[in-house]
Amino acid sequence: MSGKVNIAEAPPGIEGPGFFATTLDAVVGLGRKNSIWPLPFATSCCGIEFMSTMSSHYDLARFGSERLSFTPRQSDLLMVMGTIAKKMGPVLRQVYEQMAEPKWVIAVGACASSGGIFDTYSVLQGIDKIIPVDVYVPGCPPRPEQIIDGVMRIQDLIGNESLRRRNSQEYKDLMDKYMIK
């Protein structure tokens, strides 16, 4: 161990002796991207891979996602992992709607992304039919490194997102498309 402490990179700004000035969007983005509270919604094998992602070998906590939340009202990242039956769709939708803004969604694995190998009447052919998805993680099941990469893509999105994006007409149109108020 070198004893070096890893510190988040400062956003671009103006600095001098004793001060640092930057935009509010950059500061809030920095805080949000390094303190994600994920809600795992695991229904099958992708959930097992997620469990190994949280283990000490892969340690998702290094990326600011140490605190898993099992209640939607205390989380901001919904991680949907595994096969979602059509009967489970309304439950998933309700969980998404109970999350406070801002919120993000990762579809982990082939089943959550597109129904996977289960092209049947009972399996939802992708969760993007009922809720908006920000990042898709491919694989059947995806390796822990892929899940970590998906979280890092979410961090990039969060860090660069404007505070006002959720008030934009484009975002409102997206929510109207999913009939979410």
DONU-619683 format. One record per residue (C-alpha): residue number from 0; residue in one letter; z negated, x, y negated. Coordinates in Angstrom, 3 decimals, decimal comma, padded with zeros to 6 digits. Layout:
BEGIN
{nr NUM; rest A; zz Z; xx X; yy Y}
...
***
This chain:
BEGIN
{nr 0; rest M; zz 000,000; xx 000,000; yy 000,000}
{nr 1; rest S; zz 000,986; xx 001,312; yy -003,361}
{nr 2; rest G; zz -001,488; xx -000,847; yy -005,269}
{nr 3; rest K; zz 001,309; xx -002,204; yy -007,456}
{nr 4; rest V; zz 000,802; xx -005,804; yy -008,551}
{nr 5; rest N; zz 003,880; xx -008,032; yy -008,556}
{nr 6; rest I; zz 004,121; xx -009,952; yy -011,809}
{nr 7; rest A; zz 006,720; xx -012,597; yy -012,609}
{nr 8; rest E; zz 009,485; xx -011,323; yy -014,817}
{nr 9; rest A; zz 009,049; xx -012,426; yy -018,429}
{nr 10; rest P; zz 011,665; xx -014,791; yy -019,828}
{nr 11; rest P; zz 013,999; xx -013,433; yy -022,506}
{nr 12; rest G; zz 012,412; xx -013,409; yy -025,916}
{nr 13; rest I; zz 011,354; xx -011,407; yy -028,931}
{nr 14; rest E; zz 008,515; xx -009,012; yy -028,430}
{nr 15; rest G; zz 006,602; xx -006,515; yy -030,440}
{nr 16; rest P; zz 003,157; xx -004,944; yy -030,592}
{nr 17; rest G; zz 000,741; xx -007,746; yy -029,720}
{nr 18; rest F; zz 003,144; xx -010,685; yy -029,571}
{nr 19; rest F; zz 005,883; xx -012,271; yy -027,500}
{nr 20; rest A; zz 008,017; xx -015,233; yy -028,570}
{nr 21; rest T; zz 010,378; xx -017,225; yy -026,364}
{nr 22; rest T; zz 011,524; xx -020,800; yy -025,869}
{nr 23; rest L; zz 009,320; xx -023,575; yy -024,518}
{nr 24; rest D; zz 011,898; xx -024,282; yy -021,789}
{nr 25; rest A; zz 011,641; xx -020,684; yy -020,545}
{nr 26; rest V; zz 007,822; xx -020,654; yy -020,431}
{nr 27; rest V; zz 007,554; xx -024,032; yy -018,709}
{nr 28; rest G; zz 010,322; xx -023,067; yy -016,270}
{nr 29; rest L; zz 008,502; xx -019,837; yy -015,420}
{nr 30; rest G; zz 005,278; xx -021,714; yy -014,723}
{nr 31; rest R; zz 006,937; xx -024,469; yy -012,707}
{nr 32; rest K; zz 009,063; xx -022,220; yy -010,524}
{nr 33; rest N; zz 006,085; xx -020,099; yy -009,508}
{nr 34; rest S; zz 003,755; xx -022,994; yy -008,677}
{nr 35; rest I; zz 005,701; xx -025,375; yy -006,456}
{nr 36; rest W; zz 003,653; xx -027,852; yy -004,412}
{nr 37; rest P; zz 005,800; xx -028,812; yy -001,423}
{nr 38; rest L; zz 005,426; xx -031,991; yy 000,601}
{nr 39; rest P; zz 006,726; xx -031,363; yy 004,128}
{nr 40; rest F; zz 008,349; xx -034,477; yy 005,635}
{nr 41; rest A; zz 008,991; xx -033,144; yy 009,131}
{nr 42; rest T; zz 010,166; xx -035,289; yy 012,007}
{nr 43; rest S; zz 011,488; xx -032,855; yy 014,616}
{nr 44; rest C; zz 012,409; xx -029,246; yy 015,422}
{nr 45; rest C; zz 013,020; xx -028,186; yy 011,810}
{nr 46; rest G; zz 009,349; xx -028,951; yy 011,184}
{nr 47; rest I; zz 008,387; xx -026,374; yy 013,824}
{nr 48; rest E; zz 010,508; xx -023,759; yy 012,051}
{nr 49; rest F; zz 008,795; xx -024,708; yy 008,789}
{nr 50; rest M; zz 005,412; xx -024,093; yy 010,425}
{nr 51; rest S; zz 006,462; xx -020,537; yy 011,217}
{nr 52; rest T; zz 007,661; xx -020,165; yy 007,611}
{nr 53; rest M; zz 004,093; xx -020,813; yy 006,485}
{nr 54; rest S; zz 002,677; xx -018,230; yy 008,927}
{nr 55; rest S; zz 001,544; xx -014,784; yy 007,866}
{nr 56; rest H; zz 004,737; xx -013,154; yy 009,171}
{nr 57; rest Y; zz 007,020; xx -014,981; yy 006,706}
{nr 58; rest D; zz 004,374; xx -016,097; yy 004,185}
{nr 59; rest L; zz 005,993; xx -018,715; yy 001,953}
{nr 60; rest A; zz 002,921; xx -018,373; yy -000,272}
{nr 61; rest R; zz 004,494; xx -015,244; yy -001,795}
{nr 62; rest F; zz 006,900; xx -017,574; yy -003,571}
{nr 63; rest G; zz 004,270; xx -019,763; yy -005,223}
{nr 64; rest S; zz 004,311; xx -022,474; yy -002,533}
{nr 65; rest E; zz 000,978; xx -021,815; yy -000,877}
{nr 66; rest R; zz -000,547; xx -025,195; yy -001,498}
{nr 67; rest L; zz 001,087; xx -027,739; yy 000,773}
{nr 68; rest S; zz 000,488; xx -031,278; yy -000,331}
{nr 69; rest F; zz 000,463; xx -034,166; yy 002,086}
{nr 70; rest T; zz 000,398; xx -036,812; yy -000,588}
{nr 71; rest P; zz 003,465; xx -037,537; yy -002,725}
{nr 72; rest R; zz 001,462; xx -038,014; yy -005,901}
{nr 73; rest Q; zz 000,321; xx -034,389; yy -005,818}
{nr 74; rest S; zz 003,614; xx -032,703; yy -004,964}
{nr 75; rest D; zz 006,824; xx -031,860; yy -006,761}
{nr 76; rest L; zz 009,053; xx -030,609; yy -003,922}
{nr 77; rest L; zz 009,988; xx -032,905; yy -001,045}
{nr 78; rest M; zz 011,110; xx -030,892; yy 001,975}
{nr 79; rest V; zz 012,805; xx -033,250; yy 004,443}
{nr 80; rest M; zz 013,111; xx -031,580; yy 007,837}
{nr 81; rest G; zz 014,622; xx -033,105; yy 010,945}
{nr 82; rest T; zz 016,244; xx -036,284; yy 012,136}
{nr 83; rest I; zz 015,666; xx -039,309; yy 009,927}
{nr 84; rest A; zz 016,116; xx -042,622; yy 011,694}
{nr 85; rest K; zz 017,437; xx -045,509; yy 009,607}
{nr 86; rest K; zz 014,100; xx -047,267; yy 010,074}
{nr 87; rest M; zz 012,422; xx -044,228; yy 008,494}
{nr 88; rest G; zz 014,755; xx -044,352; yy 005,461}
{nr 89; rest P; zz 012,672; xx -046,857; yy 003,429}
{nr 90; rest V; zz 009,531; xx -044,786; yy 004,075}
{nr 91; rest L; zz 011,268; xx -041,614; yy 002,887}
{nr 92; rest R; zz 012,537; xx -043,446; yy -000,179}
{nr 93; rest Q; zz 009,035; xx -044,729; yy -000,959}
{nr 94; rest V; zz 007,581; xx -041,216; yy -000,638}
{nr 95; rest Y; zz 010,251; xx -039,926; yy -003,055}
{nr 96; rest E; zz 009,570; xx -042,697; yy -005,569}
{nr 97; rest Q; zz 005,811; xx -042,031; yy -005,472}
{nr 98; rest M; zz 006,283; xx -038,419; yy -006,535}
{nr 99; rest A; zz 005,711; xx -037,696; yy -010,207}
{nr 100; rest E; zz 008,490; xx -036,249; yy -012,368}
{nr 101; rest P; zz 009,787; xx -033,626; yy -012,299}
{nr 102; rest K; zz 010,561; xx -033,595; yy -008,592}
{nr 103; rest W; zz 013,021; xx -031,785; yy -006,383}
{nr 104; rest V; zz 014,306; xx -032,308; yy -002,833}
{nr 105; rest I; zz 015,387; xx -029,884; yy -000,100}
{nr 106; rest A; zz 017,242; xx -031,189; yy 002,975}
{nr 107; rest V; zz 016,337; xx -028,741; yy 005,739}
{nr 108; rest G; zz 018,584; xx -028,550; yy 008,779}
{nr 109; rest A; zz 021,708; xx -030,291; yy 009,967}
{nr 110; rest C; zz 019,980; xx -033,591; yy 010,761}
{nr 111; rest A; zz 018,495; xx -034,107; yy 007,287}
{nr 112; rest S; zz 021,720; xx -032,909; yy 005,656}
{nr 113; rest S; zz 024,287; xx -034,851; yy 007,680}
{nr 114; rest G; zz 022,739; xx -036,498; yy 010,726}
{nr 115; rest G; zz 023,428; xx -033,402; yy 012,812}
{nr 116; rest I; zz 024,684; xx -034,019; yy 016,322}
{nr 117; rest F; zz 023,301; xx -037,551; yy 016,256}
{nr 118; rest D; zz 026,309; xx -039,599; yy 015,138}
{nr 119; rest T; zz 024,706; xx -042,883; yy 016,192}
{nr 120; rest Y; zz 023,902; xx -046,225; yy 014,639}
{nr 121; rest S; zz 020,182; xx -045,430; yy 014,472}
{nr 122; rest V; zz 020,302; xx -042,073; yy 012,646}
{nr 123; rest L; zz 020,733; xx -041,746; yy 008,902}
{nr 124; rest Q; zz 023,814; xx -039,580; yy 008,297}
{nr 125; rest G; zz 022,204; xx -037,461; yy 005,589}
{nr 126; rest I; zz 019,245; xx -038,206; yy 003,346}
{nr 127; rest D; zz 021,528; xx -038,056; yy 000,312}
{nr 128; rest K; zz 022,467; xx -041,639; yy 001,227}
{nr 129; rest I; zz 019,054; xx -042,798; yy -000,040}
{nr 130; rest I; zz 017,615; xx -040,053; yy -002,302}
{nr 131; rest P; zz 019,200; xx -037,284; yy -004,412}
{nr 132; rest V; zz 019,115; xx -033,800; yy -002,850}
{nr 133; rest D; zz 018,953; xx -030,578; yy -004,862}
{nr 134; rest V; zz 019,348; xx -027,948; yy -002,114}
{nr 135; rest Y; zz 020,718; xx -028,131; yy 001,421}
{nr 136; rest V; zz 019,498; xx -025,614; yy 004,018}
{nr 137; rest P; zz 021,990; xx -025,323; yy 006,907}
{nr 138; rest G; zz 021,116; xx -024,690; yy 010,530}
{nr 139; rest C; zz 020,041; xx -026,422; yy 013,700}
{nr 140; rest P; zz 017,225; xx -025,570; yy 013,313}
{nr 141; rest P; zz 017,359; xx -023,151; yy 010,388}
{nr 142; rest R; zz 015,496; xx -019,882; yy 010,698}
{nr 143; rest P; zz 012,427; xx -019,323; yy 008,498}
{nr 144; rest E; zz 014,455; xx -016,910; yy 006,346}
{nr 145; rest Q; zz 016,897; xx -019,727; yy 005,574}
{nr 146; rest I; zz 014,069; xx -022,052; yy 004,562}
{nr 147; rest I; zz 012,654; xx -019,351; yy 002,288}
{nr 148; rest D; zz 016,136; xx -018,903; yy 000,792}
{nr 149; rest G; zz 016,265; xx -022,667; yy 000,137}
{nr 150; rest V; zz 012,920; xx -022,485; yy -001,684}
{nr 151; rest M; zz 014,218; xx -019,556; yy -003,728}
{nr 152; rest R; zz 017,320; xx -021,620; yy -004,683}
{nr 153; rest I; zz 014,971; xx -024,409; yy -005,821}
{nr 154; rest Q; zz 013,029; xx -021,849; yy -007,858}
{nr 155; rest D; zz 016,260; xx -020,752; yy -009,541}
{nr 156; rest L; zz 017,080; xx -024,371; yy -010,333}
{nr 157; rest I; zz 013,584; xx -025,069; yy -011,685}
{nr 158; rest G; zz 013,450; xx -021,896; yy -013,771}
{nr 159; rest N; zz 016,785; xx -022,647; yy -015,458}
{nr 160; rest E; zz 016,324; xx -026,389; yy -015,875}
{nr 161; rest S; zz 015,927; xx -027,742; yy -019,376}
{nr 162; rest L; zz 012,851; xx -029,834; yy -020,095}
{nr 163; rest R; zz 015,197; xx -032,507; yy -021,383}
{nr 164; rest R; zz 017,501; xx -032,652; yy -018,320}
{nr 165; rest R; zz 015,616; xx -035,630; yy -016,928}
{nr 166; rest N; zz 016,340; xx -037,532; yy -020,154}
{nr 167; rest S; zz 020,074; xx -036,807; yy -020,053}
{nr 168; rest Q; zz 022,650; xx -039,512; yy -019,437}
{nr 169; rest E; zz 023,938; xx -037,599; yy -016,388}
{nr 170; rest Y; zz 020,481; xx -037,718; yy -014,775}
{nr 171; rest K; zz 020,045; xx -041,396; yy -015,624}
{nr 172; rest D; zz 023,454; xx -042,146; yy -014,079}
{nr 173; rest L; zz 022,398; xx -040,275; yy -010,925}
{nr 174; rest M; zz 019,204; xx -042,334; yy -010,662}
{nr 175; rest D; zz 021,195; xx -045,542; yy -011,257}
{nr 176; rest K; zz 023,532; xx -044,532; yy -008,428}
{nr 177; rest Y; zz 020,535; xx -044,413; yy -006,098}
{nr 178; rest M; zz 019,083; xx -047,572; yy -007,698}
{nr 179; rest I; zz 015,930; xx -045,702; yy -008,721}
{nr 180; rest K; zz 014,211; xx -046,793; yy -011,906}
***
